[in-house]
Amino acid sequence: MKIPLSDNLTARVIAANGYIDEIFGSKVDTLHTEIAKQILKTANYISRDSLWSAQIAQIYVNQDHQIELIPRVGTNRIMLGNADSLESKFANLLTFYKKAMPQVGWDRYKSINIKYANQVVGIKSDNFKKDSLRAVAKADSMKLKQDTSQIVN
């Protein structure tokens, strides 16, 4: 259901914007378009999960009526596509966050595509400096060397 804005209460909801072709009147009304229903389904999924409600700041609908998620951390966009298989898509994203992001950093990819079943596609950022990746790798190697020397001594 859509409800009008309140002058007395501020609802804590995720923002959704972009190419949303939904009629907004001043009365309580049902959702009319498929994209509005998908946004609601996505927003509900995100709000029920403490990790995703903390991580996802915004839902954006692009010109192709595909859902994109804007995270609070990092400069990338998450290409969700539609609201089908949300559990699987977010499980794949979580795996990517746990395994890939610590290795390469939060700004390595300009977009992360989770639209397709059982795959995550990262599109590299143009402004990511390869030197920063080398610095991370070198720092990790130095830490490993220090940790190893302490075991030997």
Chimera marker file (.cmm) of the C-alpha trace (Angstrom):
<marker_set name="trace">
<marker id="1" x="0.000" y="0.000" z="0.000" r="1" g="1" b="0" radius="0.5"/>
<marker id="2" x="1.057" y="3.565" z="-0.622" r="1" g="1" b="0" radius="0.5"/>
<marker id="3" x="0.262" y="6.081" z="2.068" r="1" g="1" b="0" radius="0.5"/>
<marker id="4" x="0.601" y="9.868" z="2.046" r="1" g="1" b="0" radius="0.5"/>
<marker id="5" x="3.413" y="11.657" z="3.872" r="1" g="1" b="0" radius="0.5"/>
<marker id="6" x="2.866" y="12.551" z="7.495" r="1" g="1" b="0" radius="0.5"/>
<marker id="7" x="3.634" y="15.914" z="9.084" r="1" g="1" b="0" radius="0.5"/>
<marker id="8" x="3.911" y="14.215" z="12.492" r="1" g="1" b="0" radius="0.5"/>
<marker id="9" x="6.040" y="11.153" z="11.859" r="1" g="1" b="0" radius="0.5"/>
<marker id="10" x="9.243" y="10.382" z="10.013" r="1" g="1" b="0" radius="0.5"/>
<marker id="11" x="9.290" y="6.794" z="8.838" r="1" g="1" b="0" radius="0.5"/>
<marker id="12" x="12.605" y="4.979" z="8.701" r="1" g="1" b="0" radius="0.5"/>
<marker id="13" x="12.462" y="3.552" z="5.202" r="1" g="1" b="0" radius="0.5"/>
<marker id="14" x="14.945" y="2.948" z="2.426" r="1" g="1" b="0" radius="0.5"/>
<marker id="15" x="14.827" y="5.585" z="-0.308" r="1" g="1" b="0" radius="0.5"/>
<marker id="16" x="13.818" y="4.487" z="-3.805" r="1" g="1" b="0" radius="0.5"/>
<marker id="17" x="14.147" y="6.737" z="-6.838" r="1" g="1" b="0" radius="0.5"/>
<marker id="18" x="14.831" y="6.731" z="-10.548" r="1" g="1" b="0" radius="0.5"/>
<marker id="19" x="12.577" y="5.643" z="-13.386" r="1" g="1" b="0" radius="0.5"/>
<marker id="20" x="9.590" y="4.559" z="-11.332" r="1" g="1" b="0" radius="0.5"/>
<marker id="21" x="6.402" y="4.894" z="-13.366" r="1" g="1" b="0" radius="0.5"/>
<marker id="22" x="4.009" y="4.754" z="-10.447" r="1" g="1" b="0" radius="0.5"/>
<marker id="23" x="1.150" y="7.181" z="-9.898" r="1" g="1" b="0" radius="0.5"/>
<marker id="24" x="1.301" y="8.800" z="-6.472" r="1" g="1" b="0" radius="0.5"/>
<marker id="25" x="-1.936" y="10.332" z="-5.248" r="1" g="1" b="0" radius="0.5"/>
<marker id="26" x="-2.750" y="11.871" z="-1.920" r="1" g="1" b="0" radius="0.5"/>
<marker id="27" x="-4.799" y="8.943" z="-0.634" r="1" g="1" b="0" radius="0.5"/>
<marker id="28" x="-4.039" y="5.416" z="0.493" r="1" g="1" b="0" radius="0.5"/>
<marker id="29" x="-3.651" y="3.363" z="-2.659" r="1" g="1" b="0" radius="0.5"/>
<marker id="30" x="-2.336" y="0.011" z="-3.880" r="1" g="1" b="0" radius="0.5"/>
<marker id="31" x="0.709" y="-0.427" z="-6.070" r="1" g="1" b="0" radius="0.5"/>
<marker id="32" x="-0.120" y="-0.371" z="-9.765" r="1" g="1" b="0" radius="0.5"/>
<marker id="33" x="3.093" y="-1.209" z="-11.640" r="1" g="1" b="0" radius="0.5"/>
<marker id="34" x="5.300" y="-4.271" z="-11.595" r="1" g="1" b="0" radius="0.5"/>
<marker id="35" x="8.423" y="-2.204" z="-10.850" r="1" g="1" b="0" radius="0.5"/>
<marker id="36" x="6.765" y="-0.689" z="-7.758" r="1" g="1" b="0" radius="0.5"/>
<marker id="37" x="5.900" y="-4.184" z="-6.523" r="1" g="1" b="0" radius="0.5"/>
<marker id="38" x="9.514" y="-5.303" z="-7.088" r="1" g="1" b="0" radius="0.5"/>
<marker id="39" x="10.843" y="-2.261" z="-5.228" r="1" g="1" b="0" radius="0.5"/>
<marker id="40" x="8.574" y="-3.052" z="-2.288" r="1" g="1" b="0" radius="0.5"/>
<marker id="41" x="9.658" y="-6.697" z="-2.268" r="1" g="1" b="0" radius="0.5"/>
<marker id="42" x="13.335" y="-5.646" z="-2.358" r="1" g="1" b="0" radius="0.5"/>
<marker id="43" x="12.896" y="-2.981" z="0.331" r="1" g="1" b="0" radius="0.5"/>
<marker id="44" x="11.102" y="-5.455" z="2.601" r="1" g="1" b="0" radius="0.5"/>
<marker id="45" x="13.858" y="-8.025" z="2.148" r="1" g="1" b="0" radius="0.5"/>
<marker id="46" x="16.563" y="-5.463" z="2.925" r="1" g="1" b="0" radius="0.5"/>
<marker id="47" x="14.756" y="-4.052" z="5.968" r="1" g="1" b="0" radius="0.5"/>
<marker id="48" x="14.273" y="-7.520" z="7.511" r="1" g="1" b="0" radius="0.5"/>
<marker id="49" x="18.016" y="-8.229" z="7.474" r="1" g="1" b="0" radius="0.5"/>
<marker id="50" x="20.237" y="-6.279" z="9.864" r="1" g="1" b="0" radius="0.5"/>
<marker id="51" x="23.338" y="-6.527" z="7.632" r="1" g="1" b="0" radius="0.5"/>
<marker id="52" x="21.610" y="-5.399" z="4.441" r="1" g="1" b="0" radius="0.5"/>
<marker id="53" x="19.596" y="-2.657" z="6.127" r="1" g="1" b="0" radius="0.5"/>
<marker id="54" x="22.874" y="-1.279" z="7.471" r="1" g="1" b="0" radius="0.5"/>
<marker id="55" x="24.717" y="-1.710" z="4.147" r="1" g="1" b="0" radius="0.5"/>
<marker id="56" x="22.160" y="-0.627" z="1.514" r="1" g="1" b="0" radius="0.5"/>
<marker id="57" x="21.378" y="3.086" z="1.499" r="1" g="1" b="0" radius="0.5"/>
<marker id="58" x="19.175" y="3.417" z="-1.577" r="1" g="1" b="0" radius="0.5"/>
<marker id="59" x="17.257" y="1.577" z="-4.289" r="1" g="1" b="0" radius="0.5"/>
<marker id="60" x="17.589" y="3.069" z="-7.759" r="1" g="1" b="0" radius="0.5"/>
<marker id="61" x="15.622" y="2.063" z="-10.864" r="1" g="1" b="0" radius="0.5"/>
<marker id="62" x="17.577" y="2.686" z="-14.068" r="1" g="1" b="0" radius="0.5"/>
<marker id="63" x="16.223" y="3.501" z="-17.550" r="1" g="1" b="0" radius="0.5"/>
<marker id="64" x="15.828" y="-0.196" z="-18.354" r="1" g="1" b="0" radius="0.5"/>
<marker id="65" x="13.659" y="-0.639" z="-15.236" r="1" g="1" b="0" radius="0.5"/>
<marker id="66" x="16.399" y="-2.707" z="-13.594" r="1" g="1" b="0" radius="0.5"/>
<marker id="67" x="16.943" y="-2.341" z="-9.858" r="1" g="1" b="0" radius="0.5"/>
<marker id="68" x="20.314" y="-1.074" z="-8.649" r="1" g="1" b="0" radius="0.5"/>
<marker id="69" x="21.333" y="-0.864" z="-5.011" r="1" g="1" b="0" radius="0.5"/>
<marker id="70" x="23.505" y="1.926" z="-3.656" r="1" g="1" b="0" radius="0.5"/>
<marker id="71" x="25.590" y="0.776" z="-0.663" r="1" g="1" b="0" radius="0.5"/>
<marker id="72" x="26.716" y="2.943" z="2.259" r="1" g="1" b="0" radius="0.5"/>
<marker id="73" x="30.274" y="1.560" z="2.054" r="1" g="1" b="0" radius="0.5"/>
<marker id="74" x="32.247" y="1.824" z="-1.168" r="1" g="1" b="0" radius="0.5"/>
<marker id="75" x="31.593" y="3.692" z="-4.383" r="1" g="1" b="0" radius="0.5"/>
<marker id="76" x="30.085" y="0.846" z="-6.378" r="1" g="1" b="0" radius="0.5"/>
<marker id="77" x="26.558" y="0.019" z="-7.477" r="1" g="1" b="0" radius="0.5"/>
<marker id="78" x="25.007" y="-3.375" z="-7.040" r="1" g="1" b="0" radius="0.5"/>
<marker id="79" x="23.068" y="-4.477" z="-10.124" r="1" g="1" b="0" radius="0.5"/>
<marker id="80" x="20.156" y="-6.494" z="-8.748" r="1" g="1" b="0" radius="0.5"/>
<marker id="81" x="18.016" y="-6.624" z="-11.883" r="1" g="1" b="0" radius="0.5"/>
<marker id="82" x="14.640" y="-7.708" z="-10.545" r="1" g="1" b="0" radius="0.5"/>
<marker id="83" x="13.309" y="-8.938" z="-7.217" r="1" g="1" b="0" radius="0.5"/>
<marker id="84" x="13.380" y="-12.641" z="-8.143" r="1" g="1" b="0" radius="0.5"/>
<marker id="85" x="15.535" y="-14.989" z="-6.036" r="1" g="1" b="0" radius="0.5"/>
<marker id="86" x="16.502" y="-12.296" z="-3.539" r="1" g="1" b="0" radius="0.5"/>
<marker id="87" x="17.755" y="-14.796" z="-0.990" r="1" g="1" b="0" radius="0.5"/>
<marker id="88" x="20.145" y="-16.378" z="-3.491" r="1" g="1" b="0" radius="0.5"/>
<marker id="89" x="21.305" y="-13.028" z="-4.912" r="1" g="1" b="0" radius="0.5"/>
<marker id="90" x="22.095" y="-11.591" z="-1.486" r="1" g="1" b="0" radius="0.5"/>
<marker id="91" x="23.818" y="-14.829" z="-0.406" r="1" g="1" b="0" radius="0.5"/>
<marker id="92" x="26.072" y="-14.526" z="-3.469" r="1" g="1" b="0" radius="0.5"/>
<marker id="93" x="26.747" y="-10.878" z="-2.646" r="1" g="1" b="0" radius="0.5"/>
<marker id="94" x="27.639" y="-11.744" z="0.943" r="1" g="1" b="0" radius="0.5"/>
<marker id="95" x="30.097" y="-14.380" z="-0.260" r="1" g="1" b="0" radius="0.5"/>
<marker id="96" x="31.638" y="-11.806" z="-2.617" r="1" g="1" b="0" radius="0.5"/>
<marker id="97" x="31.912" y="-9.292" z="0.246" r="1" g="1" b="0" radius="0.5"/>
<marker id="98" x="33.591" y="-11.844" z="2.516" r="1" g="1" b="0" radius="0.5"/>
<marker id="99" x="36.011" y="-13.319" z="-0.009" r="1" g="1" b="0" radius="0.5"/>
<marker id="100" x="36.788" y="-10.706" z="-2.661" r="1" g="1" b="0" radius="0.5"/>
<marker id="101" x="36.470" y="-7.332" z="-0.970" r="1" g="1" b="0" radius="0.5"/>
<marker id="102" x="39.080" y="-7.946" z="1.744" r="1" g="1" b="0" radius="0.5"/>
<marker id="103" x="41.547" y="-8.919" z="-0.987" r="1" g="1" b="0" radius="0.5"/>
<marker id="104" x="41.034" y="-5.976" z="-3.339" r="1" g="1" b="0" radius="0.5"/>
<marker id="105" x="39.333" y="-3.214" z="-1.326" r="1" g="1" b="0" radius="0.5"/>
<marker id="106" x="35.915" y="-1.586" z="-1.393" r="1" g="1" b="0" radius="0.5"/>
<marker id="107" x="36.650" y="0.770" z="-4.287" r="1" g="1" b="0" radius="0.5"/>
<marker id="108" x="38.056" y="-1.816" z="-6.721" r="1" g="1" b="0" radius="0.5"/>
<marker id="109" x="34.778" y="-2.308" z="-8.603" r="1" g="1" b="0" radius="0.5"/>
<marker id="110" x="32.455" y="0.333" z="-10.008" r="1" g="1" b="0" radius="0.5"/>
<marker id="111" x="29.610" y="-2.169" z="-10.171" r="1" g="1" b="0" radius="0.5"/>
<marker id="112" x="28.815" y="-5.617" z="-8.841" r="1" g="1" b="0" radius="0.5"/>
<marker id="113" x="26.289" y="-7.553" z="-10.883" r="1" g="1" b="0" radius="0.5"/>
<marker id="114" x="24.237" y="-10.183" z="-9.011" r="1" g="1" b="0" radius="0.5"/>
<marker id="115" x="21.382" y="-10.404" z="-11.547" r="1" g="1" b="0" radius="0.5"/>
<marker id="116" x="22.208" y="-13.892" z="-12.728" r="1" g="1" b="0" radius="0.5"/>
<marker id="117" x="21.891" y="-17.177" z="-10.837" r="1" g="1" b="0" radius="0.5"/>
<marker id="118" x="24.993" y="-18.440" z="-9.062" r="1" g="1" b="0" radius="0.5"/>
<marker id="119" x="27.379" y="-15.791" z="-10.295" r="1" g="1" b="0" radius="0.5"/>
<marker id="120" x="28.717" y="-12.413" z="-9.281" r="1" g="1" b="0" radius="0.5"/>
<marker id="121" x="30.307" y="-10.199" z="-11.908" r="1" g="1" b="0" radius="0.5"/>
<marker id="122" x="32.533" y="-7.345" z="-10.770" r="1" g="1" b="0" radius="0.5"/>
<marker id="123" x="33.251" y="-4.538" z="-13.240" r="1" g="1" b="0" radius="0.5"/>
<marker id="124" x="36.535" y="-2.839" z="-12.394" r="1" g="1" b="0" radius="0.5"/>
<marker id="125" x="36.619" y="0.829" z="-11.547" r="1" g="1" b="0" radius="0.5"/>
<marker id="126" x="38.428" y="3.114" z="-13.992" r="1" g="1" b="0" radius="0.5"/>
<marker id="127" x="39.850" y="5.347" z="-11.270" r="1" g="1" b="0" radius="0.5"/>
<marker id="128" x="41.163" y="2.534" z="-9.052" r="1" g="1" b="0" radius="0.5"/>
<marker id="129" x="44.902" y="2.837" z="-8.688" r="1" g="1" b="0" radius="0.5"/>
<marker id="130" x="46.813" y="-0.383" z="-9.183" r="1" g="1" b="0" radius="0.5"/>
<marker id="131" x="49.468" y="0.994" z="-6.841" r="1" g="1" b="0" radius="0.5"/>
<marker id="132" x="46.982" y="0.919" z="-3.969" r="1" g="1" b="0" radius="0.5"/>
<marker id="133" x="46.353" y="-2.790" z="-4.626" r="1" g="1" b="0" radius="0.5"/>
<marker id="134" x="50.101" y="-3.428" z="-4.631" r="1" g="1" b="0" radius="0.5"/>
<marker id="135" x="50.411" y="-1.496" z="-1.372" r="1" g="1" b="0" radius="0.5"/>
<marker id="136" x="47.720" y="-3.666" z="0.225" r="1" g="1" b="0" radius="0.5"/>
<marker id="137" x="49.409" y="-6.833" z="-1.034" r="1" g="1" b="0" radius="0.5"/>
<marker id="138" x="52.818" y="-5.602" z="0.168" r="1" g="1" b="0" radius="0.5"/>
<marker id="139" x="51.429" y="-4.614" z="3.562" r="1" g="1" b="0" radius="0.5"/>
<marker id="140" x="49.848" y="-8.053" z="3.905" r="1" g="1" b="0" radius="0.5"/>
<marker id="141" x="53.107" y="-9.697" z="2.877" r="1" g="1" b="0" radius="0.5"/>
<marker id="142" x="55.006" y="-7.608" z="5.418" r="1" g="1" b="0" radius="0.5"/>
<marker id="143" x="52.541" y="-8.589" z="8.129" r="1" g="1" b="0" radius="0.5"/>
<marker id="144" x="52.881" y="-12.237" z="7.159" r="1" g="1" b="0" radius="0.5"/>
<marker id="145" x="56.686" y="-11.929" z="7.279" r="1" g="1" b="0" radius="0.5"/>
<marker id="146" x="56.500" y="-10.355" z="10.759" r="1" g="1" b="0" radius="0.5"/>
<marker id="147" x="54.068" y="-12.991" z="12.013" r="1" g="1" b="0" radius="0.5"/>
<marker id="148" x="56.293" y="-15.769" z="10.655" r="1" g="1" b="0" radius="0.5"/>
<marker id="149" x="59.454" y="-14.328" z="12.192" r="1" g="1" b="0" radius="0.5"/>
<marker id="150" x="57.772" y="-14.161" z="15.587" r="1" g="1" b="0" radius="0.5"/>
<marker id="151" x="56.913" y="-17.868" z="15.370" r="1" g="1" b="0" radius="0.5"/>
<marker id="152" x="60.488" y="-18.785" z="14.443" r="1" g="1" b="0" radius="0.5"/>
<marker id="153" x="62.006" y="-16.658" z="17.216" r="1" g="1" b="0" radius="0.5"/>
<link id1="1" id2="2" r="1" g="1" b="0" radius="0.2"/>
<link id1="2" id2="3" r="1" g="1" b="0" radius="0.2"/>
<link id1="3" id2="4" r="1" g="1" b="0" radius="0.2"/>
<link id1="4" id2="5" r="1" g="1" b="0" radius="0.2"/>
<link id1="5" id2="6" r="1" g="1" b="0" radius="0.2"/>
<link id1="6" id2="7" r="1" g="1" b="0" radius="0.2"/>
<link id1="7" id2="8" r="1" g="1" b="0" radius="0.2"/>
<link id1="8" id2="9" r="1" g="1" b="0" radius="0.2"/>
<link id1="9" id2="10" r="1" g="1" b="0" radius="0.2"/>
<link id1="10" id2="11" r="1" g="1" b="0" radius="0.2"/>
<link id1="11" id2="12" r="1" g="1" b="0" radius="0.2"/>
<link id1="12" id2="13" r="1" g="1" b="0" radius="0.2"/>
<link id1="13" id2="14" r="1" g="1" b="0" radius="0.2"/>
<link id1="14" id2="15" r="1" g="1" b="0" radius="0.2"/>
<link id1="15" id2="16" r="1" g="1" b="0" radius="0.2"/>
<link id1="16" id2="17" r="1" g="1" b="0" radius="0.2"/>
<link id1="17" id2="18" r="1" g="1" b="0" radius="0.2"/>
<link id1="18" id2="19" r="1" g="1" b="0" radius="0.2"/>
<link id1="19" id2="20" r="1" g="1" b="0" radius="0.2"/>
<link id1="20" id2="21" r="1" g="1" b="0" radius="0.2"/>
<link id1="21" id2="22" r="1" g="1" b="0" radius="0.2"/>
<link id1="22" id2="23" r="1" g="1" b="0" radius="0.2"/>
<link id1="23" id2="24" r="1" g="1" b="0" radius="0.2"/>
<link id1="24" id2="25" r="1" g="1" b="0" radius="0.2"/>
<link id1="25" id2="26" r="1" g="1" b="0" radius="0.2"/>
<link id1="26" id2="27" r="1" g="1" b="0" radius="0.2"/>
<link id1="27" id2="28" r="1" g="1" b="0" radius="0.2"/>
<link id1="28" id2="29" r="1" g="1" b="0" radius="0.2"/>
<link id1="29" id2="30" r="1" g="1" b="0" radius="0.2"/>
<link id1="30" id2="31" r="1" g="1" b="0" radius="0.2"/>
<link id1="31" id2="32" r="1" g="1" b="0" radius="0.2"/>
<link id1="32" id2="33" r="1" g="1" b="0" radius="0.2"/>
<link id1="33" id2="34" r="1" g="1" b="0" radius="0.2"/>
<link id1="34" id2="35" r="1" g="1" b="0" radius="0.2"/>
<link id1="35" id2="36" r="1" g="1" b="0" radius="0.2"/>
<link id1="36" id2="37" r="1" g="1" b="0" radius="0.2"/>
<link id1="37" id2="38" r="1" g="1" b="0" radius="0.2"/>
<link id1="38" id2="39" r="1" g="1" b="0" radius="0.2"/>
<link id1="39" id2="40" r="1" g="1" b="0" radius="0.2"/>
<link id1="40" id2="41" r="1" g="1" b="0" radius="0.2"/>
<link id1="41" id2="42" r="1" g="1" b="0" radius="0.2"/>
<link id1="42" id2="43" r="1" g="1" b="0" radius="0.2"/>
<link id1="43" id2="44" r="1" g="1" b="0" radius="0.2"/>
<link id1="44" id2="45" r="1" g="1" b="0" radius="0.2"/>
<link id1="45" id2="46" r="1" g="1" b="0" radius="0.2"/>
<link id1="46" id2="47" r="1" g="1" b="0" radius="0.2"/>
<link id1="47" id2="48" r="1" g="1" b="0" radius="0.2"/>
<link id1="48" id2="49" r="1" g="1" b="0" radius="0.2"/>
<link id1="49" id2="50" r="1" g="1" b="0" radius="0.2"/>
<link id1="50" id2="51" r="1" g="1" b="0" radius="0.2"/>
<link id1="51" id2="52" r="1" g="1" b="0" radius="0.2"/>
<link id1="52" id2="53" r="1" g="1" b="0" radius="0.2"/>
<link id1="53" id2="54" r="1" g="1" b="0" radius="0.2"/>
<link id1="54" id2="55" r="1" g="1" b="0" radius="0.2"/>
<link id1="55" id2="56" r="1" g="1" b="0" radius="0.2"/>
<link id1="56" id2="57" r="1" g="1" b="0" radius="0.2"/>
<link id1="57" id2="58" r="1" g="1" b="0" radius="0.2"/>
<link id1="58" id2="59" r="1" g="1" b="0" radius="0.2"/>
<link id1="59" id2="60" r="1" g="1" b="0" radius="0.2"/>
<link id1="60" id2="61" r="1" g="1" b="0" radius="0.2"/>
<link id1="61" id2="62" r="1" g="1" b="0" radius="0.2"/>
<link id1="62" id2="63" r="1" g="1" b="0" radius="0.2"/>
<link id1="63" id2="64" r="1" g="1" b="0" radius="0.2"/>
<link id1="64" id2="65" r="1" g="1" b="0" radius="0.2"/>
<link id1="65" id2="66" r="1" g="1" b="0" radius="0.2"/>
<link id1="66" id2="67" r="1" g="1" b="0" radius="0.2"/>
<link id1="67" id2="68" r="1" g="1" b="0" radius="0.2"/>
<link id1="68" id2="69" r="1" g="1" b="0" radius="0.2"/>
<link id1="69" id2="70" r="1" g="1" b="0" radius="0.2"/>
<link id1="70" id2="71" r="1" g="1" b="0" radius="0.2"/>
<link id1="71" id2="72" r="1" g="1" b="0" radius="0.2"/>
<link id1="72" id2="73" r="1" g="1" b="0" radius="0.2"/>
<link id1="73" id2="74" r="1" g="1" b="0" radius="0.2"/>
<link id1="74" id2="75" r="1" g="1" b="0" radius="0.2"/>
<link id1="75" id2="76" r="1" g="1" b="0" radius="0.2"/>
<link id1="76" id2="77" r="1" g="1" b="0" radius="0.2"/>
<link id1="77" id2="78" r="1" g="1" b="0" radius="0.2"/>
<link id1="78" id2="79" r="1" g="1" b="0" radius="0.2"/>
<link id1="79" id2="80" r="1" g="1" b="0" radius="0.2"/>
<link id1="80" id2="81" r="1" g="1" b="0" radius="0.2"/>
<link id1="81" id2="82" r="1" g="1" b="0" radius="0.2"/>
<link id1="82" id2="83" r="1" g="1" b="0" radius="0.2"/>
<link id1="83" id2="84" r="1" g="1" b="0" radius="0.2"/>
<link id1="84" id2="85" r="1" g="1" b="0" radius="0.2"/>
<link id1="85" id2="86" r="1" g="1" b="0" radius="0.2"/>
<link id1="86" id2="87" r="1" g="1" b="0" radius="0.2"/>
<link id1="87" id2="88" r="1" g="1" b="0" radius="0.2"/>
<link id1="88" id2="89" r="1" g="1" b="0" radius="0.2"/>
<link id1="89" id2="90" r="1" g="1" b="0" radius="0.2"/>
<link id1="90" id2="91" r="1" g="1" b="0" radius="0.2"/>
<link id1="91" id2="92" r="1" g="1" b="0" radius="0.2"/>
<link id1="92" id2="93" r="1" g="1" b="0" radius="0.2"/>
<link id1="93" id2="94" r="1" g="1" b="0" radius="0.2"/>
<link id1="94" id2="95" r="1" g="1" b="0" radius="0.2"/>
<link id1="95" id2="96" r="1" g="1" b="0" radius="0.2"/>
<link id1="96" id2="97" r="1" g="1" b="0" radius="0.2"/>
<link id1="97" id2="98" r="1" g="1" b="0" radius="0.2"/>
<link id1="98" id2="99" r="1" g="1" b="0" radius="0.2"/>
<link id1="99" id2="100" r="1" g="1" b="0" radius="0.2"/>
<link id1="100" id2="101" r="1" g="1" b="0" radius="0.2"/>
<link id1="101" id2="102" r="1" g="1" b="0" radius="0.2"/>
<link id1="102" id2="103" r="1" g="1" b="0" radius="0.2"/>
<link id1="103" id2="104" r="1" g="1" b="0" radius="0.2"/>
<link id1="104" id2="105" r="1" g="1" b="0" radius="0.2"/>
<link id1="105" id2="106" r="1" g="1" b="0" radius="0.2"/>
<link id1="106" id2="107" r="1" g="1" b="0" radius="0.2"/>
<link id1="107" id2="108" r="1" g="1" b="0" radius="0.2"/>
<link id1="108" id2="109" r="1" g="1" b="0" radius="0.2"/>
<link id1="109" id2="110" r="1" g="1" b="0" radius="0.2"/>
<link id1="110" id2="111" r="1" g="1" b="0" radius="0.2"/>
<link id1="111" id2="112" r="1" g="1" b="0" radius="0.2"/>
<link id1="112" id2="113" r="1" g="1" b="0" radius="0.2"/>
<link id1="113" id2="114" r="1" g="1" b="0" radius="0.2"/>
<link id1="114" id2="115" r="1" g="1" b="0" radius="0.2"/>
<link id1="115" id2="116" r="1" g="1" b="0" radius="0.2"/>
<link id1="116" id2="117" r="1" g="1" b="0" radius="0.2"/>
<link id1="117" id2="118" r="1" g="1" b="0" radius="0.2"/>
<link id1="118" id2="119" r="1" g="1" b="0" radius="0.2"/>
<link id1="119" id2="120" r="1" g="1" b="0" radius="0.2"/>
<link id1="120" id2="121" r="1" g="1" b="0" radius="0.2"/>
<link id1="121" id2="122" r="1" g="1" b="0" radius="0.2"/>
<link id1="122" id2="123" r="1" g="1" b="0" radius="0.2"/>
<link id1="123" id2="124" r="1" g="1" b="0" radius="0.2"/>
<link id1="124" id2="125" r="1" g="1" b="0" radius="0.2"/>
<link id1="125" id2="126" r="1" g="1" b="0" radius="0.2"/>
<link id1="126" id2="127" r="1" g="1" b="0" radius="0.2"/>
<link id1="127" id2="128" r="1" g="1" b="0" radius="0.2"/>
<link id1="128" id2="129" r="1" g="1" b="0" radius="0.2"/>
<link id1="129" id2="130" r="1" g="1" b="0" radius="0.2"/>
<link id1="130" id2="131" r="1" g="1" b="0" radius="0.2"/>
<link id1="131" id2="132" r="1" g="1" b="0" radius="0.2"/>
<link id1="132" id2="133" r="1" g="1" b="0" radius="0.2"/>
<link id1="133" id2="134" r="1" g="1" b="0" radius="0.2"/>
<link id1="134" id2="135" r="1" g="1" b="0" radius="0.2"/>
<link id1="135" id2="136" r="1" g="1" b="0" radius="0.2"/>
<link id1="136" id2="137" r="1" g="1" b="0" radius="0.2"/>
<link id1="137" id2="138" r="1" g="1" b="0" radius="0.2"/>
<link id1="138" id2="139" r="1" g="1" b="0" radius="0.2"/>
<link id1="139" id2="140" r="1" g="1" b="0" radius="0.2"/>
<link id1="140" id2="141" r="1" g="1" b="0" radius="0.2"/>
<link id1="141" id2="142" r="1" g="1" b="0" radius="0.2"/>
<link id1="142" id2="143" r="1" g="1" b="0" radius="0.2"/>
<link id1="143" id2="144" r="1" g="1" b="0" radius="0.2"/>
<link id1="144" id2="145" r="1" g="1" b="0" radius="0.2"/>
<link id1="145" id2="146" r="1" g="1" b="0" radius="0.2"/>
<link id1="146" id2="147" r="1" g="1" b="0" radius="0.2"/>
<link id1="147" id2="148" r="1" g="1" b="0" radius="0.2"/>
<link id1="148" id2="149" r="1" g="1" b="0" radius="0.2"/>
<link id1="149" id2="150" r="1" g="1" b="0" radius="0.2"/>
<link id1="150" id2="151" r="1" g="1" b="0" radius="0.2"/>
<link id1="151" id2="152" r="1" g="1" b="0" radius="0.2"/>
<link id1="152" id2="153" r="1" g="1" b="0" radius="0.2"/>
</marker_set>
